[in-house]
Amino acid sequence: MNQQFDAHRQQWIGREKRAENMIPVIGSLYREHGVVTSIHGRRLINQSAIGILKAHKFARQVNDEELLLEDTARVLDALRVIKPGPASLDLARLVTRFREAGEGRELEDFLRSELSAVLRADGAPHGAGTDVVLYGFGRIGRLLARILIAHAGHGEGLRLRAIVVRRGSANDLVKRASLLRRDSVHGSFDGTITVDEKSDTILANGTLIQVIYSNDPSSIDYTDYGIRNAIVVDNTGRWRDEHGLSQHLACPGVSRVLLTAPGNGSLKNIVHGINHDAIEPDDTILSAASCTTNAITPVLKAINDGYGIVRGHVETVHSFTNDQNLIDNFHAGDRRGRSAALNMVITETGAAKAVAKALPALEGKLTGSAIRVPTPDVSLAILNLTLEKSVGKDEINTYLRELSLNSSLRQQIDFVDSPEVVSTDFVGSHRAGIVDGLATIAGGGNLVLYVWYDNEFGYSCQVIRVLEVMAGTHPVVVPSRVEA
């Protein structure tokens, strides 16, 4: 028994060492070349050795075998030699493709062929990146800041240059920085933050952020701060139509605007993975829709593509938000004046109708309502659908699980079939929505799906993806995604 214990322990120590050796290679590929590495969607950037080992173990859920550290280490070393440009590289898929199609070639030669779309000529200049301004610094604004800072490594993508807020107190800057540093739901900021009150700046992991105080979105000259051709991300929700949001475009240094809320009128509501290809270079104002619309639209598209949706109802069990009152008080909206911390509150949602803005095939087919509940984050959408085709639980779960791994929607849809998961397990999920396979109900043409979503972080990741498309910096995905 002691020999067995020692053997397992030594094996684990050896695996830890191999994973630790990967960390600097993963980091240098990202910082120097903009290469984002992952294993079946599980990112390796900024992961500990344990995180890397967990990602390798996850591969068993895909291929029934754990991905070998030796194989991924060989790919990483080869990537360091060939020096690809900015890309999102799935190491597990590259390992598998090399096994199946390597045809006796050297790994470096195989990768040069596989990554031809992102290889740079020696001495090719690096891009300057795109300036981003966060207008408003609430729940979504601060999470966007965290993501932008974490993604700033190679400097060719999105560059967080400024945040704009109304001054709230004499020590406003310190308080803003403290809220960025500590979060009751998402934990502490991963890095260092330094505040300079004389220059109104926050330095976070090497990203210098100018804090601009203003009550008027049209009165700021961003060029005074060295900001050019910026995308302004409006997180306030105060203006939701073209007329209101165009105030940002009146500012020198601004070229485009993205709203982190459903847009009204003729504004394009973009759900990345669904209709991001509708973004045109001359679209100066866009909406990233709502968190619920982003969570349910990819799943609804998948179901409609495979089985056809006749009609359906969407019920979202949604965590409370800042729009509600902590204790009973006046509120212009029905029921939202009652205490969010003590009650389940039936309220309206426009998410079901908003789906049609991104997915016109479902126009008029969906109804929706919402129940706000006393949890701070992570929500659950229940999709009750009538289908054109008959389907069983196992079939639909297999279909959705495969989509989550091997389709163009794999950044949006995740799949889980654990009997023990609860809402807090999905805090920090990068996916727009996670299908709970064990909760699926299917029979004949009737289908009920339960879709979890981090209505803060998961949505923020979708916003970043839309920003990357607007800026032309969304990483090329290799191997290319294949429709399931």
C-alpha positions as CSV (number, residue, x, y, z in Angstrom):
1,M,0.0,0.0,0.0
2,N,2.8,2.4,0.8
3,Q,4.5,1.7,-2.5
4,Q,1.2,2.4,-4.3
5,F,0.9,5.7,-2.3
6,D,4.4,6.8,-3.2
7,A,4.1,5.8,-6.8
8,H,0.9,7.9,-7.3
9,R,2.5,10.8,-5.5
10,Q,5.6,10.7,-7.6
11,Q,3.6,10.4,-10.8
12,W,1.6,13.5,-9.8
13,I,4.7,15.5,-9.0
14,G,6.2,14.6,-12.4
15,R,3.0,15.8,-14.1
16,E,3.0,19.1,-12.1
17,K,6.6,19.7,-13.2
18,R,5.7,19.2,-16.9
19,A,2.7,21.5,-16.6
20,E,4.9,24.2,-14.8
21,N,7.3,24.0,-17.7
22,M,4.5,24.9,-20.1
23,I,3.6,28.1,-18.3
24,P,6.4,30.3,-19.7
25,V,5.9,29.0,-23.2
26,I,2.1,29.6,-23.1
27,G,2.9,33.1,-21.7
28,S,5.5,34.1,-24.3
29,L,3.4,32.9,-27.2
30,Y,0.6,35.2,-26.0
31,R,2.7,38.2,-25.0
32,E,5.0,38.1,-28.0
33,H,2.7,36.8,-30.8
34,G,-0.9,37.2,-29.6
35,V,-1.5,33.4,-29.6
36,V,-4.3,32.3,-27.3
37,T,-3.9,28.6,-26.5
38,S,-6.7,26.3,-25.3
39,I,-7.8,22.7,-24.9
40,H,-11.3,22.1,-26.1
41,G,-12.2,25.7,-25.2
42,R,-10.5,25.7,-21.8
43,R,-8.0,28.6,-22.0
44,L,-4.4,28.0,-20.8
45,I,-3.4,31.6,-20.5
46,N,-2.7,32.7,-16.9
47,Q,-3.5,29.2,-15.6
48,S,-1.6,27.5,-12.8
49,A,0.0,24.1,-13.2
50,I,-3.2,22.6,-11.7
51,G,-5.4,24.5,-14.1
52,I,-3.3,23.1,-17.1
53,L,-3.7,19.6,-15.7
54,K,-7.5,20.0,-15.3
55,A,-7.7,21.2,-18.9
56,H,-5.9,18.1,-20.1
57,K,-8.1,15.9,-18.0
58,F,-11.2,17.5,-19.6
59,A,-10.2,16.1,-22.9
60,R,-11.4,12.7,-21.7
61,Q,-14.9,14.0,-22.0
62,V,-14.3,14.5,-25.7
63,N,-12.2,11.6,-26.8
64,D,-12.5,9.2,-23.9
65,E,-8.8,9.6,-23.2
66,E,-6.8,12.2,-21.3
67,L,-4.6,14.4,-23.4
68,L,-0.9,13.7,-22.8
69,L,1.2,16.5,-21.5
70,E,4.0,15.4,-23.6
71,D,2.0,15.9,-26.8
72,T,0.9,19.4,-26.0
73,A,4.4,20.3,-24.8
74,R,5.8,19.2,-28.2
75,V,3.2,21.4,-30.0
76,L,4.0,24.4,-27.8
77,D,7.7,24.1,-28.4
78,A,7.1,23.9,-32.2
79,L,4.8,26.9,-32.1
80,R,7.6,28.9,-30.4
81,V,9.9,28.0,-33.3
82,I,7.4,28.9,-36.2
83,K,6.1,32.1,-34.4
84,P,2.5,32.4,-35.7
85,G,0.6,35.7,-35.6
86,P,-2.4,36.4,-33.5
87,A,-4.7,33.3,-33.4
88,S,-6.8,31.1,-31.1
89,L,-5.2,27.7,-31.2
90,D,-6.8,24.6,-29.8
91,L,-3.8,22.4,-28.8
92,A,-6.0,19.2,-28.4
93,R,-7.3,19.5,-31.9
94,L,-3.9,20.2,-33.3
95,V,-2.6,17.0,-31.6
96,T,-5.4,15.0,-32.9
97,R,-5.1,16.3,-36.5
98,F,-1.4,15.6,-36.5
99,R,-2.0,12.0,-35.5
100,E,-4.6,11.6,-38.2
101,A,-3.2,13.7,-41.0
102,G,0.5,14.1,-40.2
103,E,1.5,11.7,-42.9
104,G,5.0,11.2,-41.6
105,R,5.8,14.9,-41.6
106,E,7.8,16.7,-39.0
107,L,5.6,18.4,-36.5
108,E,6.9,21.9,-37.4
109,D,6.2,21.3,-41.1
110,F,2.7,20.1,-40.3
111,L,2.0,23.2,-38.1
112,R,3.3,25.6,-40.8
113,S,0.8,24.0,-43.2
114,E,-2.0,24.0,-40.7
115,L,-1.4,27.6,-39.5
116,S,-0.6,29.1,-42.9
117,A,-3.4,31.7,-42.5
118,V,-1.7,33.2,-39.5
119,L,2.0,32.9,-40.2
120,R,3.9,36.2,-40.6
121,A,6.8,37.0,-42.8
122,D,10.0,37.6,-40.8
123,G,10.1,41.2,-39.8
124,A,6.4,41.9,-40.5
125,P,5.2,44.9,-38.5
126,H,3.0,44.5,-35.5
127,G,-0.4,46.2,-35.4
128,A,-1.1,49.2,-33.1
129,G,-4.3,47.9,-31.6
130,T,-7.7,49.6,-31.2
131,D,-8.4,52.1,-28.4
132,V,-11.4,51.3,-26.2
133,V,-13.2,53.7,-23.8
134,L,-15.6,52.4,-21.2
135,Y,-18.4,54.9,-20.6
136,G,-19.8,53.9,-17.2
137,F,-18.0,51.6,-14.7
138,G,-20.7,49.5,-13.1
139,R,-21.0,45.7,-13.0
140,I,-20.5,45.1,-16.7
141,G,-18.0,48.0,-17.1
142,R,-15.7,46.6,-14.4
143,L,-15.8,43.1,-15.8
144,L,-15.1,44.4,-19.3
145,A,-12.1,46.2,-17.8
146,R,-10.8,43.0,-16.2
147,I,-11.1,41.1,-19.4
148,L,-9.5,43.8,-21.5
149,I,-6.6,44.1,-19.1
150,A,-6.1,40.3,-19.1
151,H,-6.2,40.3,-22.9
152,A,-3.7,43.2,-23.3
153,G,-0.6,41.0,-23.5
154,H,0.6,41.4,-27.1
155,G,-0.8,45.0,-27.6
156,E,-2.3,44.3,-31.1
157,G,-5.9,43.9,-30.0
158,L,-8.2,46.0,-27.9
159,R,-6.5,48.6,-25.7
160,L,-8.3,49.9,-22.7
161,R,-7.4,53.6,-22.6
162,A,-10.1,55.3,-20.5
163,I,-13.2,55.1,-18.4
164,V,-15.7,57.9,-18.1
165,V,-17.8,58.4,-15.0
166,R,-19.5,61.1,-13.0
167,R,-17.6,62.2,-9.9
168,G,-19.2,60.7,-6.9
169,S,-17.1,61.9,-4.0
170,A,-13.8,63.6,-3.1
171,N,-12.0,60.2,-3.1
172,D,-13.9,58.9,-6.2
173,L,-10.8,57.5,-7.9
174,V,-9.7,55.4,-4.9
175,K,-13.2,54.0,-4.6
176,R,-13.4,53.2,-8.3
177,A,-10.1,51.4,-8.1
178,S,-11.2,49.5,-5.0
179,L,-14.3,48.2,-6.8
180,L,-12.1,47.0,-9.6
181,R,-9.7,45.4,-7.2
182,R,-12.4,43.5,-5.1
183,D,-15.6,42.0,-6.2
184,S,-18.1,40.1,-4.0
185,V,-19.1,37.7,-6.8
186,H,-16.1,37.4,-9.0
187,G,-13.3,37.6,-6.4
188,S,-10.2,39.7,-6.3
189,F,-8.5,41.3,-9.4
190,D,-5.7,39.0,-10.6
191,G,-2.8,41.4,-10.5
192,T,-1.7,44.7,-9.2
193,I,-3.4,48.1,-9.2
194,T,-1.9,51.5,-8.6
195,V,-3.8,54.8,-8.3
196,D,-2.4,58.2,-9.3
197,E,-4.9,60.8,-8.0
198,K,-2.9,63.7,-9.4
199,S,-3.3,62.5,-13.0
200,D,-6.6,60.6,-12.5
201,T,-5.2,57.3,-13.7
202,I,-5.4,53.7,-12.7
203,L,-2.4,51.4,-13.6
204,A,-3.6,47.8,-13.7
205,N,-1.1,45.1,-14.7
206,G,0.7,47.6,-17.0
207,T,-2.4,49.0,-18.5
208,L,-2.6,52.8,-17.9
209,I,-6.3,53.8,-17.7
210,Q,-7.3,57.4,-17.8
211,V,-10.3,58.2,-15.6
212,I,-12.3,61.0,-17.2
213,Y,-15.0,62.8,-15.2
214,S,-17.9,64.1,-17.2
215,N,-21.7,64.5,-17.1
216,D,-22.1,65.0,-20.8
217,P,-21.2,62.3,-23.3
218,S,-20.7,64.8,-26.2
219,S,-18.3,67.1,-24.4
220,I,-15.1,65.1,-24.1
221,D,-12.1,65.6,-26.4
222,Y,-10.5,62.2,-26.2
223,T,-7.6,63.3,-28.3
224,D,-6.4,65.4,-25.4
225,Y,-5.5,62.0,-23.8
226,G,-3.8,60.6,-26.9
227,I,-6.9,58.5,-27.8
228,R,-7.7,58.0,-31.5
229,N,-10.4,56.2,-33.4
230,A,-11.7,54.7,-30.2
231,I,-14.7,52.4,-29.7
232,V,-16.8,53.7,-26.9
233,V,-18.6,51.0,-24.9
234,D,-21.7,52.6,-23.3
235,N,-22.4,50.6,-20.1
236,T,-24.9,53.0,-18.6
237,G,-28.0,51.9,-20.5
238,R,-29.2,55.5,-20.3
239,W,-29.3,55.9,-24.1
240,R,-30.5,53.0,-26.2
241,D,-31.3,54.5,-29.6
242,E,-29.2,56.0,-32.4
243,H,-30.0,59.6,-31.5
244,G,-28.9,59.3,-27.9
245,L,-25.8,57.2,-28.5
246,S,-24.6,59.4,-31.4
247,Q,-23.7,61.9,-28.7
248,H,-20.5,59.9,-28.3
249,L,-19.6,60.3,-32.0
250,A,-19.6,64.1,-31.5
251,C,-16.4,63.7,-29.4
252,P,-13.0,64.0,-31.1
253,G,-11.2,60.6,-31.0
254,V,-14.3,58.4,-31.2
255,S,-15.1,56.4,-34.3
256,R,-17.7,53.9,-33.1
257,V,-20.1,53.0,-30.2
258,L,-21.2,49.7,-28.7
259,L,-24.1,49.6,-26.3
260,T,-24.2,46.8,-23.6
261,A,-28.0,46.6,-23.6
262,P,-30.7,45.9,-26.1
263,G,-30.8,48.6,-28.7
264,N,-34.0,50.3,-29.8
265,G,-35.2,51.4,-33.2
266,S,-33.1,50.3,-36.2
267,L,-29.9,49.6,-34.2
268,K,-28.4,46.2,-35.0
269,N,-28.5,43.9,-32.0
270,I,-25.5,41.6,-32.3
271,V,-25.2,38.2,-30.7
272,H,-21.7,37.0,-31.4
273,G,-21.8,33.5,-33.0
274,I,-25.2,34.3,-34.5
275,N,-25.1,37.5,-36.6
276,H,-21.7,39.1,-36.0
277,D,-21.1,38.7,-39.7
278,A,-23.7,41.4,-40.2
279,I,-21.4,44.0,-38.7
280,E,-20.3,46.4,-41.5
281,P,-17.3,48.8,-41.5
282,D,-19.7,51.7,-41.7
283,D,-21.8,50.6,-38.7
284,T,-20.9,53.3,-36.2
285,I,-23.4,52.4,-33.5
286,L,-24.2,48.8,-32.5
287,S,-25.9,46.9,-29.6
288,A,-24.6,43.8,-28.0
289,A,-28.2,42.9,-27.0
290,S,-28.9,41.6,-23.5
291,C,-27.4,38.9,-21.3
292,T,-30.5,36.7,-21.7
293,T,-30.7,37.2,-25.5
294,N,-27.0,36.1,-25.7
295,A,-27.6,33.1,-23.5
296,I,-30.6,31.7,-25.3
297,T,-30.2,32.7,-29.0
298,P,-27.3,30.3,-29.8
299,V,-29.2,27.3,-28.2
300,L,-32.4,28.3,-30.0
301,K,-30.5,28.5,-33.3
302,A,-29.1,25.1,-32.8
303,I,-32.5,23.6,-32.1
304,N,-34.2,25.4,-34.9
305,D,-31.5,24.3,-37.4
306,G,-31.7,20.7,-36.3
307,Y,-35.3,20.2,-35.5
308,G,-37.3,23.3,-36.4
309,I,-39.1,25.4,-33.7
310,V,-42.9,25.8,-34.2
311,R,-43.3,28.0,-31.1
312,G,-42.0,28.3,-27.6
313,H,-41.9,30.1,-24.3
314,V,-38.8,31.4,-22.5
315,E,-38.9,31.7,-18.7
316,T,-35.8,33.2,-17.2
317,V,-35.0,32.8,-13.5
318,H,-32.8,35.9,-13.2
319,S,-30.5,37.1,-10.5
320,F,-31.4,40.5,-9.1
321,T,-29.8,43.6,-10.6
322,N,-29.0,47.2,-9.6
323,D,-32.3,48.3,-11.1
324,Q,-34.2,46.8,-8.2
325,N,-34.5,48.0,-4.6
326,L,-32.7,46.3,-1.7
327,I,-35.7,47.1,0.5
328,D,-39.2,48.2,-0.4
329,N,-39.3,51.6,-1.9
330,F,-40.8,53.5,-4.8
331,H,-39.9,52.2,-8.3
332,A,-41.3,53.3,-11.6
333,G,-41.6,49.6,-12.8
334,D,-44.2,47.2,-11.6
335,R,-43.1,45.0,-8.6
336,R,-39.4,46.1,-8.9
337,G,-39.9,48.4,-5.9
338,R,-40.2,45.4,-3.6
339,S,-37.1,44.1,-1.9
340,A,-34.8,42.2,-4.3
341,A,-33.0,40.5,-1.4
342,L,-36.2,39.1,0.1
343,N,-38.5,38.3,-2.8
344,M,-39.0,36.4,-6.0
345,V,-40.3,39.1,-8.4
346,I,-42.3,38.5,-11.5
347,T,-41.3,41.0,-14.2
348,E,-41.1,41.5,-17.9
349,T,-38.3,40.6,-20.3
350,G,-37.8,41.5,-23.9
351,A,-35.4,38.8,-24.5
352,A,-37.8,36.4,-26.3
353,K,-38.8,39.2,-28.8
354,A,-35.2,40.4,-29.0
355,V,-34.1,36.9,-30.2
356,A,-35.7,37.7,-33.6
357,K,-33.5,40.7,-34.1
358,A,-30.5,38.4,-34.2
359,L,-32.3,35.4,-35.5
360,P,-35.2,36.5,-37.8
361,A,-36.3,32.9,-38.4
362,L,-37.9,32.9,-34.9
363,E,-39.9,36.1,-35.5
364,G,-43.2,35.8,-33.7
365,K,-42.6,32.3,-32.4
366,L,-41.5,33.0,-28.9
367,T,-43.0,34.5,-25.7
368,G,-41.1,35.3,-22.6
369,S,-41.3,36.3,-18.9
370,A,-38.9,36.6,-16.0
371,I,-38.6,35.9,-12.3
372,R,-36.0,37.9,-10.4
373,V,-34.6,35.9,-7.5
374,P,-32.4,36.7,-4.5
375,T,-29.1,35.7,-5.9
376,P,-26.4,38.1,-7.1
377,D,-25.3,36.4,-10.3
378,V,-25.9,33.5,-12.6
379,S,-29.4,33.0,-14.1
380,L,-31.3,30.1,-15.7
381,A,-33.4,30.2,-18.8
382,I,-36.1,27.5,-19.3
383,L,-36.9,27.0,-23.0
384,N,-40.3,25.2,-23.5
385,L,-40.4,24.4,-27.2
386,T,-42.7,22.7,-29.7
387,L,-40.7,21.2,-32.5
388,E,-41.4,20.2,-36.1
389,K,-39.6,16.9,-35.5
390,S,-39.9,14.3,-32.8
391,V,-36.8,13.9,-30.6
392,G,-35.8,12.1,-27.4
393,K,-33.7,13.2,-24.5
394,D,-30.5,11.3,-25.4
395,E,-30.6,12.4,-29.0
396,I,-31.0,16.1,-28.2
397,N,-28.4,16.0,-25.5
398,T,-25.9,14.3,-27.8
399,Y,-26.6,16.9,-30.5
400,L,-26.1,19.8,-28.1
401,R,-23.0,18.3,-26.5
402,E,-21.4,17.8,-30.0
403,L,-22.3,21.4,-30.9
404,S,-20.6,22.7,-27.7
405,L,-17.4,20.9,-28.8
406,N,-17.2,20.9,-32.6
407,S,-19.3,23.7,-34.1
408,S,-19.2,27.4,-34.9
409,L,-21.2,27.9,-31.7
410,R,-18.6,26.3,-29.3
411,Q,-17.6,29.7,-27.9
412,Q,-21.3,30.4,-27.0
413,I,-22.7,27.0,-26.0
414,D,-21.4,24.8,-23.2
415,F,-22.9,21.5,-22.0
416,V,-22.9,19.9,-18.5
417,D,-24.4,16.6,-17.3
418,S,-23.3,16.6,-13.6
419,P,-26.0,15.7,-11.1
420,E,-24.6,18.1,-8.5
421,V,-24.2,21.5,-10.3
422,V,-25.9,24.6,-9.0
423,S,-25.9,28.2,-10.0
424,T,-22.6,29.3,-8.3
425,D,-20.7,26.6,-10.3
426,F,-21.2,28.8,-13.4
427,V,-19.8,32.1,-12.0
428,G,-17.0,33.1,-14.4
429,S,-18.1,31.0,-17.3
430,H,-16.8,32.3,-20.6
431,R,-19.7,30.8,-22.5
432,A,-22.9,32.6,-23.2
433,G,-25.1,29.7,-22.0
434,I,-24.6,26.2,-20.5
435,V,-27.1,23.5,-21.3
436,D,-27.9,21.3,-18.3
437,G,-28.3,17.9,-19.9
438,L,-29.7,16.0,-16.9
439,A,-32.6,18.5,-16.7
440,T,-33.6,18.1,-20.4
441,I,-37.2,16.9,-20.9
442,A,-38.0,15.6,-24.4
443,G,-40.7,13.5,-26.0
444,G,-42.5,13.6,-29.3
445,G,-42.3,17.2,-30.6
446,N,-42.0,18.7,-27.1
447,L,-38.7,19.9,-25.6
448,V,-37.8,21.6,-22.4
449,L,-34.2,22.8,-22.0
450,Y,-32.5,24.4,-19.0
451,V,-29.7,26.8,-19.9
452,W,-27.5,28.4,-17.2
453,Y,-25.7,31.6,-17.8
454,D,-23.4,34.0,-15.9
455,N,-25.4,37.1,-16.7
456,E,-22.4,39.2,-15.8
457,F,-19.2,37.5,-16.9
458,G,-20.5,35.3,-19.7
459,Y,-22.3,38.3,-21.2
460,S,-19.1,40.4,-20.9
461,C,-17.2,37.8,-22.8
462,Q,-19.8,38.1,-25.6
463,V,-19.4,41.9,-25.6
464,I,-15.6,41.5,-25.9
465,R,-16.1,39.2,-28.9
466,V,-18.3,41.8,-30.6
467,L,-15.7,44.5,-29.9
468,E,-13.0,42.3,-31.5
469,V,-15.1,41.9,-34.6
470,M,-15.7,45.7,-34.8
471,A,-12.0,46.3,-34.4
472,G,-10.9,43.5,-36.8
473,T,-8.9,41.9,-34.0
474,H,-10.9,38.7,-33.3
475,P,-8.4,35.9,-33.3
476,V,-8.4,33.5,-36.2
477,V,-9.5,30.1,-34.8
478,V,-7.3,27.1,-35.7
479,P,-8.2,24.4,-36.5
480,S,-11.1,26.2,-38.2
481,R,-14.5,25.5,-36.6
482,V,-16.7,23.0,-38.5
483,E,-20.5,23.1,-38.4
484,A,-22.0,20.1,-36.6
